[in-house]
């Protein structure tokens, strides 16, 4: 649990920012996947692969320590459940509501939910500094996403509900990580992703996964598992032990910022004045939130 009287080191803020940047590569990597690669299979295989690779590494590094440790089972299950809930509900929400609205709700609402979950589970204060930074960041996120979208073609009540559930699942992952405590981040993330990977295995069995056995498909899966799953989760896991949960999720809004920048430079999308203003607001909120750190 974080001590509200102590000011966290600046490095933990940078860890979260870096984690958001890594998560921002997900959309671009999905766009580079072979034809026939569905979002559900991509989301599921990244959990299975990340969990398997980290578990193997942990066993190779120290064969018995990961199983000898006394783990917070409640934290592991909550974090894994959050991962699964996000993966399964986010892509369905996007399909029903469109990319802009689904992403805005699922990603943009996470800092607010995280702030209140931090208050409920860990008695973290909701400071004016956090509230202001979060409001500015969410405004910037909305401008960034809708500024590069072609409008909202449809509004589905079910889709919006799934997007809110995705945001809740996303924040539950951080809650579970905090409950696990200051443990080896490699082992923690290995167990979280292994549990969530087991839960989504039926999806991989049921849906078409033949694209993963092509050279291009295998490369996308490997990069996605390492760059957009293993590395950011370990960075985020390390950071939420020292930063208030709400602040961590506000800082992680570098995810949509990175995704938009990659879409402009790699996928040929156009950056409008509105979306550029949104990006500037996200930068401003991150700077304001990080001020005063050691």
VOGU-3710 file (C-alpha; in Angstrom, 3 decimals, decimal comma):
1> xxxxxxxxxx> 0,000/0,000/0,000  1,311/3,459/-0,821  1,963/5,944/1,937  0,144/9,210/1,067  2,601/11,159/3,224  5,543/10,126/1,086  6,310/11,487/-2,359  7,095/8,698/-4,861  10,287/8,740/-6,894  9,914/10,225/-10,360
11> xxxxxxxxxx> 11,066/6,953/-11,916  7,781/5,247/-11,011  5,847/7,912/-12,921  8,100/7,341/-15,917  7,535/3,579/-15,608  3,769/4,099/-16,006  4,254/6,521/-18,902  6,510/3,948/-20,592  3,948/1,204/-19,950  1,272/3,305/-21,665
21> xxxxxxxxxx> 3,584/3,866/-24,635  4,128/0,097/-24,950  0,382/-0,586/-24,754  -0,094/2,011/-27,491  1,657/-0,292/-29,977  -1,152/-2,854/-29,723  -3,413/-1,346/-32,390  -0,607/-0,903/-34,914  0,602/-4,470/-34,393  -2,953/-5,736/-34,854
31> xxxxxxxxxx> -3,162/-3,810/-38,123  -0,007/-5,583/-39,301  -1,377/-9,043/-38,488  -2,321/-11,367/-41,381  -5,829/-11,397/-42,784  -8,177/-13,509/-40,702  -6,619/-12,531/-37,372  -9,565/-11,524/-35,206  -9,221/-9,132/-32,276  -10,383/-11,829/-29,857
41> xxxxxxxxxx> -7,704/-14,290/-30,926  -5,023/-11,585/-30,840  -6,098/-10,458/-27,378  -6,168/-14,037/-26,124  -2,895/-15,251/-27,587  -0,988/-12,291/-26,133  -2,074/-13,369/-22,639  -1,218/-17,029/-23,254  2,171/-16,263/-24,791  3,161/-13,637/-22,214
51> xxxxxxxxxx> 2,222/-15,916/-19,337  4,021/-18,905/-20,828  7,234/-17,025/-21,643  7,452/-15,330/-18,244  6,631/-18,526/-16,377  9,325/-20,422/-18,274  11,817/-17,630/-17,596  10,943/-17,639/-13,876  11,364/-21,404/-13,683  14,665/-21,231/-15,560
61> xxxxxxxxxx> 15,939/-18,435/-13,324  14,951/-20,098/-10,050  13,054/-23,317/-10,431  11,293/-23,362/-7,098  11,036/-19,811/-5,765  7,889/-18,900/-7,671  6,033/-21,811/-6,067  7,652/-21,512/-2,628  6,496/-17,918/-2,223  3,273/-17,263/-0,321
71> xxxxxxxxxx> 1,195/-15,370/-2,864  -1,882/-13,272/-2,275  -4,331/-15,542/-4,095  -7,084/-12,945/-3,956  -4,849/-10,399/-5,680  -3,761/-12,872/-8,362  -7,355/-13,861/-9,156  -8,603/-10,257/-9,236  -5,767/-9,167/-11,557  -6,287/-12,159/-13,862
81> xxxxxxxxxx> -10,071/-11,644/-13,899  -9,524/-7,998/-14,798  -7,289/-8,978/-17,698  -9,853/-11,427/-19,065  -12,775/-9,025/-18,588  -10,962/-6,287/-20,487  -9,883/-8,517/-23,370  -13,317/-10,053/-23,895  -15,483/-6,958/-23,448  -13,379/-4,241/-25,093
91> xxxxxxxxxx> -13,333/-5,682/-28,592  -17,046/-6,484/-28,469  -17,724/-2,913/-27,315  -15,715/-1,470/-30,200  -17,608/-3,655/-32,665  -20,979/-2,422/-31,363  -20,226/1,261/-30,760  -17,362/1,995/-33,143  -13,685/2,524/-32,364  -13,933/6,135/-31,163
101> xxxxxxxxxx> -16,726/5,817/-28,597  -15,719/2,350/-27,398  -12,092/3,366/-26,865  -13,042/6,651/-25,211  -15,232/4,926/-22,614  -12,951/1,928/-21,984  -9,683/3,867/-21,749  -10,875/7,339/-20,776  -13,038/6,251/-17,843  -10,368/3,983/-16,321
111> xxxxxxxxxx> -8,574/6,777/-14,355  -11,840/7,836/-12,695  -12,739/4,259/-11,783  -9,187/3,638/-10,546  -9,361/6,691/-8,301  -12,517/5,485/-6,583  -11,308/1,865/-6,394  -8,099/3,138/-4,804  -10,202/4,999/-2,253  -12,389/1,945/-1,593
121> xxxxxxxxxx> -9,694/-0,730/-1,358  -6,636/1,190/-0,145  -8,037/4,426/1,370  -6,140/6,615/-1,095  -7,167/10,265/-1,031  -8,749/11,805/-4,120  -6,662/14,989/-4,321  -7,494/18,159/-6,233  -4,246/17,723/-8,173  -5,321/14,266/-9,336
131> xxxxxxxxxx> -8,861/15,427/-10,165  -7,606/18,356/-12,257  -4,976/16,283/-14,073  -7,480/13,508/-14,773  -10,109/15,931/-16,096  -7,555/17,536/-18,426  -6,255/14,116/-19,552  -9,740/12,731/-20,282  -10,635/15,886/-22,228  -7,428/15,499/-24,213
141> xxxxxxxxxx> -8,150/11,816/-24,772  -11,631/12,647/-26,122  -10,273/15,303/-28,492  -7,482/12,995/-29,625  -9,772/10,049/-30,365  -12,725/11,891/-31,896  -10,440/14,264/-33,768  -9,048/11,385/-35,833  -12,333/9,450/-36,119  -14,995/9,786/-38,792
151> xxxxxxxxxx> -17,672/10,624/-36,253  -19,783/8,279/-34,175  -21,866/6,271/-36,601  -23,932/4,482/-33,946  -24,546/4,405/-30,223  -25,344/1,013/-28,719  -26,475/0,758/-25,100  -25,054/-2,758/-24,903  -21,796/-1,621/-26,489  -21,448/1,286/-24,055
161> xxxxxxxxxx> -22,148/-1,099/-21,164  -19,434/-3,442/-22,387  -17,018/-0,523/-22,734  -17,658/0,500/-19,116  -17,141/-3,125/-18,084  -13,862/-3,142/-20,022  -12,746/-0,045/-18,099  -13,696/-1,748/-14,843  -11,733/-4,867/-15,821  -8,748/-2,737/-16,802
171> xxxxxxxxxx> -8,701/-1,058/-13,379  -9,248/-4,350/-11,536  -5,903/-5,509/-12,900  -4,189/-2,663/-11,059  -6,162/-3,394/-7,884  -5,039/-7,024/-7,982  -1,433/-6,029/-8,599  -1,508/-3,712/-5,592  -2,930/-6,498/-3,417  -0,125/-8,847/-4,471
181> xxxxxxxxxx> 2,349/-6,337/-3,068  6,007/-5,620/-3,672  7,042/-8,936/-5,154  9,238/-9,840/-8,110  7,368/-8,175/-11,031  8,434/-10,936/-13,420  6,942/-13,641/-11,218  3,822/-11,600/-10,441  3,041/-10,889/-14,078  3,906/-14,491/-15,026
191> xxxxxxxxxx> 1,270/-15,834/-12,643  -1,342/-13,205/-13,575  -0,978/-13,845/-17,291  -0,814/-17,615/-16,836  -4,144/-17,584/-14,981  -5,770/-15,246/-17,505  -4,258/-17,265/-20,370  -5,847/-20,459/-19,044  -9,201/-18,658/-18,872  -9,095/-17,559/-22,539
201> xxxxxxxxxx> -7,783/-20,852/-23,959  -11,310/-21,938/-25,078  -11,397/-18,905/-27,380  -8,217/-20,033/-29,126  -9,612/-23,553/-29,460  -12,933/-22,364/-30,868  -11,789/-19,572/-33,241  -9,502/-19,767/-36,275  -5,837/-19,482/-35,252  -4,193/-20,697/-38,455
211> xxxxxxxxxx> -2,813/-17,193/-39,119  -0,506/-17,556/-36,090  1,454/-20,313/-37,811  2,595/-18,069/-40,662  5,920/-16,218/-40,394  4,194/-12,848/-40,282  1,612/-14,035/-37,777  4,224/-15,567/-35,477  6,291/-12,364/-35,539  3,248/-10,231/-34,681
221> xxxxxxxxxx> 2,322/-12,536/-31,788  5,880/-12,568/-30,417  6,327/-8,782/-30,604  2,838/-8,176/-29,236  3,470/-10,528/-26,319  6,809/-8,942/-25,397  6,435/-5,250/-26,289  2,727/-4,712/-25,603  2,100/-7,202/-22,793  5,099/-8,431/-20,792
231> xxxxxxxxxx> 7,163/-5,232/-20,582  4,313/-2,778/-19,831  2,693/-5,085/-17,280  5,956/-5,480/-15,386  6,525/-1,712/-15,429  2,955/-1,050/-14,325  3,119/-3,729/-11,637  6,255/-2,123/-10,212  4,739/1,365/-10,268  1,339/0,742/-8,670
241> xxxxxxxxxx> 3,114/-0,308/-5,478  4,389/3,277/-5,107  1,880/5,529/-6,922  -1,776/6,105/-6,090  -3,941/3,926/-8,316  -5,857/6,858/-9,836  -2,643/8,685/-10,730  -1,171/5,567/-12,334  -4,155/5,160/-14,647  -4,158/8,854/-15,547
251> xxxxxxxxxx> -0,491/8,601/-16,533  -1,250/5,486/-18,595  -3,298/7,636/-21,004  -0,084/7,805/-22,989  -1,557/4,633/-24,527  -4,112/6,358/-26,831  -1,592/9,145/-27,407  1,000/6,656/-28,677  -1,586/4,755/-30,714  -2,660/7,958/-32,481
261> xxxxxxxxxx> 0,908/9,020/-33,221  1,752/5,595/-34,648  -1,392/5,690/-36,792  -0,257/9,026/-38,224  3,353/8,074/-38,914  2,985/4,394/-39,846  -0,585/3,906/-41,065  -1,013/7,187/-42,931  -3,812/8,705/-40,823  -4,128/12,498/-40,641
271> xxxxxxxxxx> -3,530/14,444/-37,414  -6,140/17,213/-37,221  -5,982/20,388/-35,156  -8,519/18,914/-32,729  -6,534/15,711/-32,194  -3,272/17,668/-31,864  -4,917/19,813/-29,175  -5,960/16,627/-27,384  -2,401/15,323/-27,470  -1,149/18,608/-25,997
281> xxxxxxxxxx> -3,671/18,356/-23,144  -2,531/14,813/-22,302  1,083/15,993/-22,167  0,018/18,894/-19,946  -1,864/16,635/-17,528  1,099/14,244/-17,236  3,491/17,136/-16,563  1,185/18,574/-13,895  0,717/15,192/-12,200  4,461/14,477/-12,118
291> xxxx> 5,392/17,849/-10,645  6,774/17,592/-7,143  7,986/13,989/-7,447  11,450/13,220/-6,110
//
